[in-house]
Amino acid sequence: MGRQLRVLVAEDELIVGYDLCDTVAEAGYIVEGPFDDLSSAMLAYQKTKPDIAILDVQLGDGVVYPLAERMMAEDVKIIFHSGHMRPLDVTTRYPNAQALLKPCPPADVIHSIQRATANG
């Protein structure tokens, strides 16, 4: 295995955010987050570009799509994670992204990360 991959987590539900971060860290990835609003996620992204981002669609201060689009333009793999969207709607809008509906089992989160790295 090469270098350890960095995963940014943006999630405004505190417990869900920490659970996601624990799941990702336990799988052996470097975790940035959780960030509960768009501005802090954007700042973290500007400081250190992740390989993959797990993004809740609606954060505390707005919709995450502008950040996701910027990340995708710089080849960051995106996994949307939300309880307020249909995965088909997101993947229709962003065909190269993945979408997980909350609540999501930890194994599905890890599988999505693995799928993102395999396609990259």
Residue pairs with C-beta under 8 A, 6 or more apart in sequence:
4 28
4 29
4 30
5 29
5 30
5 51
5 52
5 113
5 117
6 29
6 30
6 31
6 32
6 48
6 49
6 50
6 51
6 52
7 24
7 29
7 30
7 31
7 32
7 50
7 51
7 52
7 53
7 54
7 113
8 32
8 33
8 35
8 41
8 44
8 45
8 50
8 52
8 53
8 54
8 76
9 17
9 20
9 21
9 24
9 31
9 32
9 33
9 34
9 35
9 53
9 54
10 33
10 34
10 35
10 36
10 38
10 41
10 53
10 54
10 55
10 56
10 59
10 64
10 67
11 17
11 20
11 33
11 34
11 35
11 36
11 54
11 56
11 59
11 81
12 36
12 37
12 56
12 58
12 59
12 60
13 56
14 34
14 36
16 56
16 102
17 33
17 34
17 35
17 36
18 34
19 106
20 33
20 34
20 54
20 81
20 109
21 31
21 33
21 34
23 106
23 109
23 110
24 31
24 54
24 109
24 110
24 113
25 31
27 110
27 113
29 52
29 113
32 44
32 48
32 50
33 41
33 44
35 41
35 44
35 59
36 59
36 60
37 59
37 60
37 61
37 62
38 59
38 60
38 61
38 62
38 63
38 64
38 66
38 67
39 61
41 55
41 59
41 64
41 67
42 67
45 53
45 67
45 70
45 71
49 74
49 76
50 71
50 76
51 76
51 77
51 117
51 120
52 76
52 77
52 78
52 79
52 113
52 116
52 117
53 68
53 71
53 76
53 77
53 78
53 79
54 79
54 81
54 109
54 113
55 64
55 67
55 68
55 78
55 79
55 80
55 81
56 64
56 80
56 81
56 82
57 63
57 64
57 65
57 80
57 82
57 84
57 85
57 90
58 64
58 82
58 84
64 80
68 78
68 80
68 94
68 97
71 78
72 78
72 94
72 96
72 97
75 120
77 96
77 97
77 116
77 117
77 119
77 120
78 94
78 96
78 97
78 98
79 97
79 98
79 99
79 100
79 109
79 112
79 113
79 116
80 87
80 90
80 94
80 97
80 98
80 99
80 100
81 99
81 100
81 102
81 104
81 109
82 90
82 99
82 100
82 101
82 102
83 101
83 102
83 103
85 99
85 101
86 101
87 99
87 100
87 101
88 99
90 97
90 99
91 97
91 98
91 99
98 112
98 115
98 116
100 108
100 109
100 112
